[in-house]
Amino acid sequence: MARPGFEFAPTSPMQIIPVIDIKDGIAVHAVQGRRDSYRPLVTRYTDSTDPATLVGALCAALPIAAIYIADLDAIMQSRPHTALITRIARAHPGLRVLVDAGFSAAHSPASCAMQDNVDIVLGSEALSTLDELETLLAALPADRAFLSLDRKGAERLGCKDIFDTPSAWPARVIHMNLSRVGSDGGPDFAGLAELRTRAGPERRLFAAGGVRDVDDLARLAAEGIAGALIGSALHDGRLDAACLATYHERAAR
């Protein structure tokens, strides 16, 4: 539902990417980066919290071409769900599976990257140095790599040099503001605008955290954002298949 006084009219192609957070092996509801308090996900698409079942339900109900999986067990406790992610990717060969599993020099993305439809998200939160990012990117096909610039409010998470060196960024960059995740505060439009200026026209930017409704999607599209990572607004029904279809059709052209 659009907010009063705002007409929903997407002005450019933009990819809508559902988000699944995995903690203790199940899908959970992410709220403002407070990971210790995440609870089992309640979603309109299935009664199950099994991540593979949830992916299947989302693919059946929504016009999507990609999904984003945050493996919090890997990020928080170095217990990656590689077998589960591999099973999901194999079950949906036409789906791009974006995986953020705290990849670093100590936790190589090589196993996940063996699946042709898995894209690797390198999160600044997990990286200690700029050299570490550059080494990981050099080992990945350019068209299968994302960089997530992770923030919590104004705080930059992980290696600060990564934020300050746009020349080292890959072609696809995610602006992840954990403080906006699962909130009703809306996307971090100011942060996205600043990032867009620094990233330059050759990079595609993706917004993560805070998308509430069609108004937010329309504004992101109008501002040239290439994609939006969305969790709560999809699971509770504020955004539905009809809304996503508009963007899916435009992005496919």
Stockholm file with secondary structure:
# STOCKHOLM 1.0

chainA/1-253         MARPGFEFAPTSPMQIIPVIDIKDGIAVHAVQGRRDSYRPLVTRYTDSTDPATLVGALCAALPIAAIYIADLDAIMQSRPHTALITRIARAHPGLRVLVDAGFSAAHSPASCAMQDNVDIVLGSEALSTLDELETLLAALPADRAFLSLDRKGAERLGCKDIFDTPSAWPARVIHMNLSRVGSDGGPDFAGLAELRTRAGPERRLFAAGGVRDVDDLARLAAEGIAGALIGSALHDGRLDAACLATYHERAAR
#=GR chainA/1-253 SS CCCTTCCCCCCSCCEEEEEEEEETTEEEECCTTCGGGCEECCBTTBSCCCHHHHHHHHHHHSCCSEEEEEEHHHHHHSCCCHHHHHHHHHHCTTSEEEEESCCCSSSCSHHHHTSTTEEEEEEGGGCCCHHHHHHHHHTSCGGGEEEEEEEETTEECSCHHHHTCGGGCCSEEEEEEGGGTTSSSCCCHHHHHHHHHHHCTTSEEEEESCCCSHHHHHHHHHTTCCEEEESHHHHTTSSCHHHHHHHHHHHHC
#=GC SS_cons         CCCTTCCCCCCSCCEEEEEEEEETTEEEECCTTCGGGCEECCBTTBSCCCHHHHHHHHHHHSCCSEEEEEEHHHHHHSCCCHHHHHHHHHHCTTSEEEEESCCCSSSCSHHHHTSTTEEEEEEGGGCCCHHHHHHHHHTSCGGGEEEEEEEETTEECSCHHHHTCGGGCCSEEEEEEGGGTTSSSCCCHHHHHHHHHHHCTTSEEEEESCCCSHHHHHHHHHTTCCEEEESHHHHTTSSCHHHHHHHHHHHHC
//
